[in-house]
Amino acid sequence: MHNATYPLSPDCVGGEGWGEGAAPRTADSLQKRDVLPPHPTLSPKRGWGRGVASLMLILLWTLLSLSAFAQNPDPGAPVPGTTLDVSLITFGPGTEVWERFGHNAIMIHDRRTSTSRLYNYGIFDFDQKDFFLNFARGRMTYRMAVGDATEELPYYIEEGRWIVQQELALTPAQKSKLANFLDWNVRPENQQYRYNYFEANCSTKTRDALDMAADGAIRAQTISPSRGFTYRMDVMRVMRPDPLLMVGMDAGLGPYADRRLTYWNESFLPTELMRHMREVFAVDPTTGERHSLVARETRLNDSRIPEPSETPPNWLWGALAVGIALALLILALARARANAFARVTLATLGVVIDLVLGVGGLVLLALWFLTDHTSAWRNENLFLLDPLCLLLIPIWIGAFRRRWSPSPFARYTTLFIALIAGVAWFAKVFPWFIQDNKFWIALLLPVHVAFALAVWMRAGRPAEFSNLS
């Protein structure tokens, strides 16, 4: 090895320790120092090649180390989801109209932080801009919200509603996926959704979130079974404590509400989702064994409110009895028109009944053509709640007079309306008319026939009725 002294250039500046707050050194302050000459056997080309190879090895080792660190940044940290407990919380029916169907939510308890978050879908606000207009048009915007379970649950307990907690046997990865999704969904830009009574309510949104976390196991096991119920049957049974509202909803629902529901569809009711979840199984990823998705079920509170019926009411024979009785009364009043009380009563019944039927028909038409209430479209009750009944109101007003002689227009209009009402019954022989409106046929068809007969009876014997008048 050569021993030599190499002078530094007088223009060299800088040096070790040059940094923030340090002044650069000048050439005069630098001392001469010994340096080694190039290796006599190592050419610059070979040295460059060995340097590149060493650099590539160092880079490869660094990338492998970073990859291992990314997969497990902290060997002592818990795997995401291991400290989480996921539960489906179901609340029984309340006393308010919108509480009759019950409610449910997802509770995520973090054992590490000792916090329980309750994620609710189906939140609405009466003070929302154009809420009632949007409700009438079927364009409701609802949202989800999250709150502290320890603050939310006492509210339902105070209302006297039962509460059932179903803890779900999800894997840590599934729990983490669900928690991340719910936290994303509750953000202000994601929390609103288009509401639908049967397909996008609090229960179906909760069901869909749980099914996503369970990798589709809930839908796969509930999409085929059915107990033969329909949307109409479920609505009728849960709304039975409010008979007038129940009857109104039955009149407004079209054939959409009469298709047979699978367990998946019937989960639009929180109580049915709770019931069907008991029959769903999951597969253990380590052993491959099947186990119930509901690991534990706990009743947190009992109800002070009567439970809804398990079956819908069957009022068919009662409706038929009322319809026939009303028809016989109309015919009896028509025969006794010579009596002032009978004449006024008949005319009053005609005006009131046809006004209700006509306006009801206009409402059904509006629901069909002017709104997004798909469950009310193609309503076969239009055969019975006929807007044409409004044309009969002037005719019945004329019936208040002692000398009433219906015109040919009046006679043929009442006959035509009665024939249309008859179509509601005869159409049931065709598979396209599936709506379950037997209640309305039994109630209103006899009335339409009686009105037509009353008008034709008066027109058929004008002389006798004139003498009696």
Legacy VTK file of the C-alpha trace (Angstrom):
# vtk DataFile Version 3.0
C-alpha trace
ASCII
DATASET POLYDATA
POINTS 469 float
0.000 0.000 0.000
1.256 3.400 -0.881
1.813 6.019 1.774
1.284 9.505 0.380
0.055 12.888 1.351
-2.622 14.501 -0.858
-3.199 18.225 -0.382
-6.827 19.405 -0.411
-7.825 21.951 -2.971
-7.704 25.526 -1.660
-11.276 25.972 -2.937
-12.773 23.210 -0.716
-15.434 24.451 1.741
-17.742 22.786 4.249
-16.874 19.953 6.539
-18.163 17.647 9.258
-20.608 19.268 11.582
-21.912 21.853 9.088
-25.478 22.330 9.995
-28.084 24.745 11.349
-26.293 27.534 13.271
-22.782 26.497 12.131
-20.693 28.738 9.899
-19.112 27.172 6.812
-15.448 26.577 7.040
-13.001 28.219 4.619
-10.140 26.606 2.775
-7.576 28.281 5.070
-8.981 26.489 8.136
-8.655 23.054 6.577
-5.614 20.966 7.362
-3.911 18.482 5.168
-4.811 14.893 5.965
-3.769 11.458 4.772
-6.093 9.584 2.440
-5.724 6.177 0.826
-5.112 5.942 -2.872
-7.391 3.855 -5.057
-6.961 0.067 -4.686
-4.430 -0.996 -7.260
-6.386 -4.176 -8.183
-9.941 -2.723 -8.189
-10.944 -0.915 -11.313
-13.590 1.832 -11.129
-15.982 -0.322 -13.245
-15.745 -3.371 -10.950
-16.128 -1.192 -7.882
-19.296 0.360 -9.287
-20.782 -3.068 -10.015
-20.120 -4.363 -6.524
-21.595 -1.178 -5.066
-24.830 -1.572 -7.039
-25.202 -5.207 -5.947
-24.700 -4.266 -2.306
-27.232 -1.467 -2.637
-29.828 -3.832 -4.133
-29.374 -6.317 -1.296
-29.816 -3.572 1.291
-32.939 -2.302 -0.485
-34.424 -5.818 -0.668
-33.796 -6.409 3.040
-35.411 -3.058 3.881
-38.548 -3.844 1.847
-38.941 -7.247 3.514
-38.589 -5.695 6.927
-41.168 -3.023 6.168
-43.604 -5.644 4.852
-43.292 -7.701 8.011
-43.789 -4.582 10.121
-46.896 -3.581 8.159
-48.480 -6.987 8.709
-47.875 -6.840 12.442
-46.792 -3.340 13.434
-46.946 -4.196 17.089
-46.646 -7.862 18.034
-48.207 -7.039 21.395
-51.242 -5.184 19.928
-54.590 -7.101 19.685
-55.897 -8.219 16.303
-58.622 -5.753 15.092
-62.047 -6.862 16.323
-60.920 -9.101 19.176
-62.068 -6.573 21.782
-65.452 -5.970 20.122
-68.805 -7.558 20.941
-71.585 -7.161 18.356
-75.256 -7.459 19.307
-78.599 -7.051 17.570
-80.884 -5.061 19.883
-84.637 -5.426 19.218
-87.264 -3.182 20.782
-90.897 -4.212 21.086
-93.813 -2.156 19.695
-94.684 1.190 21.242
-97.903 3.137 21.529
-97.291 5.732 18.810
-98.341 4.927 15.247
-94.757 4.834 13.953
-93.765 2.608 16.898
-96.286 -0.150 16.182
-93.817 -2.011 13.970
-91.092 -2.060 16.636
-87.470 -1.017 16.199
-83.964 -2.464 16.192
-80.356 -1.334 16.222
-76.794 -2.643 16.255
-74.770 -2.330 19.455
-70.986 -2.578 19.399
-69.315 -2.896 22.789
-65.564 -2.314 22.999
-64.138 -4.142 26.017
-60.875 -2.244 25.742
-62.508 1.174 26.196
-65.633 -0.055 28.053
-67.910 1.830 25.620
-71.109 0.678 23.916
-72.248 2.435 20.744
-75.809 1.991 19.456
-76.249 2.434 15.672
-79.855 3.285 14.682
-81.405 3.430 11.239
-84.870 4.837 10.554
-84.365 8.268 12.127
-86.735 10.988 10.867
-87.557 14.546 11.851
-90.952 16.232 11.559
-89.149 19.568 11.303
-87.332 18.459 8.174
-88.046 20.723 5.205
-91.185 19.583 3.316
-91.406 16.465 5.493
-95.165 15.973 5.138
-95.138 16.802 1.418
-92.362 14.292 0.826
-94.221 11.783 2.979
-97.337 12.167 0.828
-95.260 11.813 -2.351
-93.431 8.753 -1.063
-90.040 10.430 -1.198
-88.972 10.336 2.433
-85.354 10.855 3.396
-84.354 9.122 6.604
-80.944 8.829 8.231
-78.952 6.777 10.670
-77.467 7.943 13.950
-75.172 6.639 16.664
-75.405 7.174 20.407
-74.289 5.853 23.740
-76.199 2.655 24.518
-76.244 3.461 28.219
-78.204 6.618 27.389
-80.441 5.198 24.653
-81.713 1.994 26.276
-83.292 3.678 29.341
-85.508 5.686 26.988
-87.147 2.495 25.684
-87.353 1.028 29.184
-89.211 4.124 30.350
-91.693 3.682 27.492
-92.461 0.178 28.722
-91.176 -1.613 25.607
-89.451 -4.976 25.785
-85.794 -5.173 24.772
-83.949 -8.274 23.581
-80.196 -8.456 23.028
-78.784 -11.083 20.673
-74.994 -11.291 20.852
-73.634 -12.488 17.521
-70.840 -15.027 17.063
-68.903 -13.115 14.417
-65.178 -13.512 13.849
-62.853 -10.646 14.888
-62.385 -9.739 11.220
-66.156 -9.619 10.665
-66.660 -7.487 13.768
-63.972 -5.062 12.631
-65.490 -4.889 9.142
-68.936 -4.122 10.574
-67.611 -1.458 12.954
-65.702 0.248 10.145
-68.752 0.176 7.872
-71.064 1.638 10.506
-68.588 4.404 11.338
-68.407 5.214 7.625
-72.179 5.052 7.230
-72.849 7.426 10.118
-70.755 10.204 8.628
-72.862 13.256 7.659
-72.197 12.721 3.946
-73.293 9.045 4.117
-75.978 8.850 6.816
-79.073 9.740 4.736
-80.974 7.240 2.608
-84.220 6.961 0.643
-86.830 5.388 2.910
-89.216 2.633 1.857
-91.768 1.030 4.183
-90.936 -2.531 3.252
-87.511 -2.529 1.606
-85.468 0.279 3.235
-86.534 0.794 6.817
-84.730 0.515 10.150
-84.907 -3.269 10.163
-83.873 -3.971 6.560
-80.924 -1.564 6.814
-79.825 -3.275 10.036
-80.300 -6.692 8.416
-78.232 -5.708 5.376
-75.366 -4.391 7.519
-75.254 -7.609 9.568
-75.463 -9.728 6.436
-72.520 -7.839 4.950
-70.499 -8.520 8.088
-71.501 -12.207 8.083
-70.336 -12.565 4.460
-73.880 -13.141 3.151
-74.779 -15.978 5.523
-78.048 -14.350 6.664
-79.438 -13.789 3.180
-78.301 -17.206 1.944
-80.242 -18.977 4.694
-83.395 -16.817 4.720
-83.992 -16.053 1.029
-85.968 -19.275 0.373
-87.969 -20.280 3.480
-91.434 -18.779 3.894
-94.341 -19.198 6.276
-96.779 -17.898 3.665
-97.261 -14.420 5.076
-97.502 -11.250 2.993
-96.748 -7.604 3.661
-100.491 -6.993 4.039
-100.913 -9.757 6.594
-98.037 -8.468 8.723
-99.263 -4.871 8.503
-102.786 -5.884 9.485
-101.704 -7.855 12.531
-99.300 -5.256 13.959
-101.730 -2.391 13.315
-104.693 -4.202 14.841
-104.666 -2.021 18.004
-105.594 0.938 15.709
-108.562 -0.441 13.720
-109.369 2.679 11.706
-105.758 3.156 10.639
-105.462 -0.557 9.914
-108.518 -0.476 7.630
-107.225 2.632 5.868
-103.835 1.051 5.231
-105.519 -2.099 3.951
-107.544 -0.035 1.470
-104.445 1.801 0.251
-102.188 -1.217 -0.308
-102.157 -2.654 -3.805
-101.175 -6.110 -5.124
-97.516 -5.412 -4.301
-98.393 -6.136 -0.662
-99.834 -9.572 -1.429
-96.810 -11.516 -2.624
-95.622 -14.321 -0.381
-92.624 -13.296 1.688
-89.459 -15.201 2.396
-87.880 -14.882 5.819
-85.497 -12.364 4.266
-88.353 -10.140 3.053
-90.360 -10.555 6.243
-87.393 -9.190 8.194
-88.750 -5.722 7.438
-90.331 -6.210 10.860
-87.739 -6.038 13.670
-89.454 -8.815 15.623
-89.302 -11.126 12.596
-85.611 -10.376 12.009
-84.956 -11.253 15.645
-86.903 -14.494 15.225
-85.191 -15.536 11.986
-81.716 -14.736 13.314
-82.144 -17.606 15.776
-82.191 -20.022 12.829
-79.095 -18.714 11.035
-75.859 -20.683 11.331
-72.247 -19.659 10.813
-69.156 -21.752 10.084
-66.112 -21.674 12.348
-63.161 -20.694 10.090
-60.704 -22.818 12.099
-62.658 -26.037 12.689
-65.216 -25.826 9.884
-68.019 -26.668 12.309
-71.418 -24.992 12.132
-72.718 -23.006 15.047
-75.619 -20.654 15.693
-74.974 -17.065 14.652
-76.725 -15.944 17.832
-74.273 -16.854 20.574
-76.398 -15.565 23.434
-79.877 -14.034 23.795
-80.830 -11.890 26.765
-84.110 -10.154 27.577
-83.097 -6.775 28.953
-86.593 -5.505 29.728
-90.180 -6.754 29.792
-93.070 -4.973 28.131
-95.997 -3.147 29.650
-97.637 -2.871 26.218
-99.822 -5.693 24.820
-98.133 -7.817 22.188
-99.499 -7.673 18.610
-101.457 -10.628 17.317
-99.540 -13.441 15.619
-102.170 -13.624 12.860
-104.073 -10.951 10.923
-107.760 -10.409 11.671
-110.300 -12.182 9.513
-113.208 -9.805 9.139
-114.544 -11.159 5.856
-117.838 -12.505 7.185
-118.401 -9.439 9.313
-117.836 -7.211 6.267
-120.260 -9.301 4.213
-122.903 -9.072 6.944
-122.523 -5.269 7.132
-122.595 -4.951 3.333
-125.756 -7.013 2.958
-127.456 -5.246 5.860
-126.640 -1.848 4.358
-127.908 -2.981 0.947
-131.212 -4.200 2.429
-131.598 -0.903 4.284
-131.077 1.075 1.054
-133.682 -1.022 -0.770
-136.167 -0.694 2.092
-135.748 3.080 2.173
-136.215 3.238 -1.593
-139.523 1.365 -1.327
-140.677 3.629 1.504
-139.825 6.927 -0.183
-143.324 8.207 0.459
-142.237 8.668 4.039
-140.197 11.848 4.518
-137.787 10.240 6.960
-137.098 7.370 4.573
-136.658 9.782 1.662
-134.196 12.007 3.532
-132.295 9.046 4.961
-131.920 7.418 1.540
-130.700 10.633 -0.068
-128.279 11.302 2.796
-126.841 7.799 2.581
-126.428 8.182 -1.161
-124.587 11.503 -0.885
-122.312 10.460 1.981
-121.414 6.986 0.722
-120.761 8.031 -2.867
-118.764 11.055 -1.690
-116.532 8.813 0.439
-116.158 6.234 -2.323
-115.443 8.846 -4.983
-112.878 10.765 -2.942
-111.301 7.488 -1.870
-110.946 6.531 -5.509
-109.255 9.837 -6.330
-106.799 9.218 -3.494
-105.969 5.759 -4.868
-105.439 7.228 -8.340
-103.170 9.918 -6.908
-101.144 7.320 -5.000
-100.721 5.364 -8.222
-99.876 8.113 -10.701
-98.522 10.987 -8.590
-96.399 9.333 -5.895
-93.558 6.870 -5.414
-95.617 4.689 -3.052
-95.068 1.556 -5.132
-97.001 -0.548 -2.628
-100.156 1.444 -3.562
-99.869 1.146 -7.338
-102.418 -0.793 -9.432
-104.842 -0.932 -6.532
-107.756 -3.200 -7.401
-109.941 -1.380 -4.872
-110.422 1.199 -7.629
-113.168 -1.147 -8.891
-115.014 -0.454 -5.631
-113.785 2.966 -4.496
-114.748 4.374 -7.876
-114.124 8.071 -8.695
-117.214 7.849 -10.946
-119.290 7.733 -7.772
-118.855 11.510 -7.585
-121.154 11.745 -10.611
-123.950 10.273 -8.508
-123.905 13.012 -5.855
-126.204 15.410 -7.838
-128.514 12.460 -8.408
-128.814 11.771 -4.685
-129.241 15.453 -3.931
-132.237 15.347 -6.242
-133.548 12.407 -4.231
-134.337 14.779 -1.367
-137.279 16.007 -3.458
-140.641 14.318 -3.097
-141.106 14.048 -6.867
-137.772 12.496 -7.887
-137.468 10.941 -11.328
-133.896 9.843 -12.175
-132.776 10.559 -15.719
-131.480 7.866 -18.102
-127.962 9.155 -17.395
-128.491 8.520 -13.680
-129.852 5.028 -14.276
-127.091 3.893 -16.607
-124.343 5.511 -14.525
-125.385 3.651 -11.372
-125.655 0.429 -13.404
-122.204 0.932 -14.924
-120.640 1.590 -11.513
-122.274 -1.540 -10.111
-120.954 -3.616 -13.022
-117.408 -2.270 -12.459
-117.701 -3.234 -8.793
-118.691 -6.714 -9.914
-115.457 -6.945 -11.938
-113.512 -6.794 -8.662
-115.097 -10.129 -7.750
-115.121 -11.910 -11.121
-111.537 -10.873 -11.907
-110.242 -13.162 -9.158
-110.456 -16.093 -11.568
-107.499 -14.602 -13.477
-103.921 -14.952 -12.154
-103.118 -11.264 -12.737
-105.502 -10.102 -10.025
-103.787 -11.268 -6.858
-104.755 -8.479 -4.480
-106.379 -9.700 -1.298
-109.328 -7.291 -1.146
-112.099 -9.739 -0.291
-112.979 -7.580 2.712
-113.763 -4.612 0.473
-115.638 -6.682 -2.091
-117.863 -8.166 0.600
-118.504 -4.742 2.124
-119.032 -2.553 -0.950
-120.316 -4.724 -3.799
-123.761 -5.196 -2.166
-123.981 -1.419 -1.620
-123.258 -0.597 -5.283
-125.858 -3.122 -6.439
-128.437 -1.735 -3.987
-127.894 1.846 -5.184
-128.371 0.793 -8.800
-131.575 -1.085 -7.945
-132.903 1.864 -5.929
-132.445 4.227 -8.881
-133.955 1.790 -11.365
-136.879 1.056 -9.025
-137.753 4.755 -8.924
-137.376 5.170 -12.663
-139.397 2.030 -13.391
-142.593 3.100 -11.537
-142.854 6.889 -11.802
-146.629 7.016 -11.598
-146.927 4.931 -8.439
-144.178 6.849 -6.721
-145.697 10.154 -7.820
-149.020 9.242 -6.319
-147.362 8.154 -3.113
-145.408 11.400 -3.045
LINES 1 470
469 0 1 2 3 4 5 6 7 8 9 10 11 12 13 14 15 16 17 18 19 20 21 22 23 24 25 26 27 28 29 30 31 32 33 34 35 36 37 38 39 40 41 42 43 44 45 46 47 48 49 50 51 52 53 54 55 56 57 58 59 60 61 62 63 64 65 66 67 68 69 70 71 72 73 74 75 76 77 78 79 80 81 82 83 84 85 86 87 88 89 90 91 92 93 94 95 96 97 98 99 100 101 102 103 104 105 106 107 108 109 110 111 112 113 114 115 116 117 118 119 120 121 122 123 124 125 126 127 128 129 130 131 132 133 134 135 136 137 138 139 140 141 142 143 144 145 146 147 148 149 150 151 152 153 154 155 156 157 158 159 160 161 162 163 164 165 166 167 168 169 170 171 172 173 174 175 176 177 178 179 180 181 182 183 184 185 186 187 188 189 190 191 192 193 194 195 196 197 198 199 200 201 202 203 204 205 206 207 208 209 210 211 212 213 214 215 216 217 218 219 220 221 222 223 224 225 226 227 228 229 230 231 232 233 234 235 236 237 238 239 240 241 242 243 244 245 246 247 248 249 250 251 252 253 254 255 256 257 258 259 260 261 262 263 264 265 266 267 268 269 270 271 272 273 274 275 276 277 278 279 280 281 282 283 284 285 286 287 288 289 290 291 292 293 294 295 296 297 298 299 300 301 302 303 304 305 306 307 308 309 310 311 312 313 314 315 316 317 318 319 320 321 322 323 324 325 326 327 328 329 330 331 332 333 334 335 336 337 338 339 340 341 342 343 344 345 346 347 348 349 350 351 352 353 354 355 356 357 358 359 360 361 362 363 364 365 366 367 368 369 370 371 372 373 374 375 376 377 378 379 380 381 382 383 384 385 386 387 388 389 390 391 392 393 394 395 396 397 398 399 400 401 402 403 404 405 406 407 408 409 410 411 412 413 414 415 416 417 418 419 420 421 422 423 424 425 426 427 428 429 430 431 432 433 434 435 436 437 438 439 440 441 442 443 444 445 446 447 448 449 450 451 452 453 454 455 456 457 458 459 460 461 462 463 464 465 466 467 468
